[in-house]
Amino acid sequence: MIRQKFLFLSLFLFLFSLTSFAQKVSVHVFTENYKSIPGSDTIYYNFNQPLHWSDFQGKIPNAVPWGAMTASGFSFNSSMSQEGDKIDISVGVFTFFTKHDSWKKPQTNTPYQLEHEQHHFDITRLGAAKLENEIKKAHFTAANYKTLLNSIFNKIYEDEVAWQHQYDVETHNSLDSAKQLEWNKKISDAMVKLKSGSAEDISLKK
């Protein structure tokens, strides 16, 4: 009886594997073309629209040592449709900045300091690009679609947070001008690759 159950289970797994293997999965990953609405709290990343100090509208926390905070993030919208053995997965990725969570102190007002904050937003955009790249590499099925997508997102989010932390630590929140110049070039070079469509393996780590 135990043997019969084992054989039945093996047959079930074999048939399930054949079904999964026969699925024709098409994955379409793209950058959402969201437009920032004037007066809105949300700014969507645009290569041609840098941040301005007037975008930093949040309340300054008590007893913080640094002069400004950029609140930015990336996310995605996704959908899946299935017709017979054909599965179509669509994932749109976007990068955003929120004004009410971003703030600056009155004495923080130079172009140099603003560039430091802009690069925080740029790093977020690079994280979004890496998310797109990793989704393209993944092997999706109807069964693992949501779980795998969320797992990839969580991993890339952790990488992006690590980049942001490394950036602030090495530049001492922009106070180390020599290191800031190094990071300016590193980030600018990565953004040039991204705009040209050649940033397949994005990383800001040493």
Residue pairs with C-beta under 8 A, 6 or more apart in sequence:
20 141
20 143
22 85
23 85
23 86
23 87
23 141
23 142
24 85
24 86
24 87
25 87
25 89
25 139
25 140
25 141
26 86
26 87
26 88
26 89
27 89
27 90
27 91
27 135
27 136
27 138
27 140
28 88
28 89
28 90
28 91
29 91
29 93
29 132
29 135
29 136
30 90
30 91
30 92
30 93
30 132
31 92
31 93
31 94
31 128
31 132
32 44
32 77
32 92
32 93
32 94
34 44
34 94
34 96
35 44
36 42
36 43
36 44
36 46
36 49
41 98
41 99
41 100
42 96
42 97
42 98
42 99
43 49
43 51
43 55
43 96
43 97
43 98
43 99
44 94
44 95
44 96
44 97
45 94
45 95
45 96
45 97
45 121
45 124
45 125
45 128
47 191
47 195
50 118
51 70
51 97
51 114
51 117
51 118
51 121
52 114
53 104
53 109
53 114
55 97
55 99
55 102
56 68
56 69
56 70
56 99
56 102
56 103
56 104
56 117
57 99
57 100
57 102
57 103
58 69
58 71
58 99
58 100
58 101
58 102
58 103
59 103
60 103
60 104
60 105
61 103
65 173
66 168
66 173
67 104
67 105
67 107
67 108
67 113
67 173
68 102
68 103
68 104
68 105
68 108
68 113
68 116
68 117
69 101
69 102
69 103
69 104
70 97
70 102
70 117
70 120
70 121
71 97
71 98
71 101
71 102
72 95
72 96
72 97
72 98
72 102
72 120
72 121
72 124
73 95
73 96
73 98
73 124
74 93
74 94
74 95
74 96
74 124
74 125
74 127
74 128
74 131
74 157
74 160
75 93
75 94
75 96
76 91
76 92
76 93
76 94
76 131
76 149
76 153
77 91
77 92
77 94
78 89
78 90
78 91
78 92
78 149
79 89
79 90
80 87
80 88
80 89
80 90
80 142
80 145
81 87
81 88
82 88
82 142
87 140
87 141
87 142
87 145
89 140
89 145
91 132
91 135
91 149
93 128
93 131
93 132
93 135
94 128
95 121
95 124
95 125
95 127
95 128
97 121
97 124
104 117
112 174
112 177
112 180
113 174
115 184
116 171
116 173
116 174
116 180
119 167
119 183
119 184
119 187
120 164
120 167
122 187
122 190
122 191
123 160
123 163
123 164
123 167
123 187
123 204
124 160
124 164
125 191
125 194
126 160
126 163
126 187
126 190
126 191
126 194
126 199
126 202
126 204
127 156
127 157
127 159
127 160
127 163
129 194
129 199
129 202
130 156
130 159
130 160
130 202
130 203
131 152
131 153
131 156
133 199
133 200
133 201
133 202
134 152
134 155
134 156
135 149
135 152
138 148
138 149
138 152
140 148
140 149
162 205
163 204
163 205
166 204
166 205
167 183
167 204
170 176
170 179
170 182
170 183
171 179
171 180
171 183
172 179
174 180
186 204
187 204
190 199
190 202
190 204
193 199
193 202
194 202
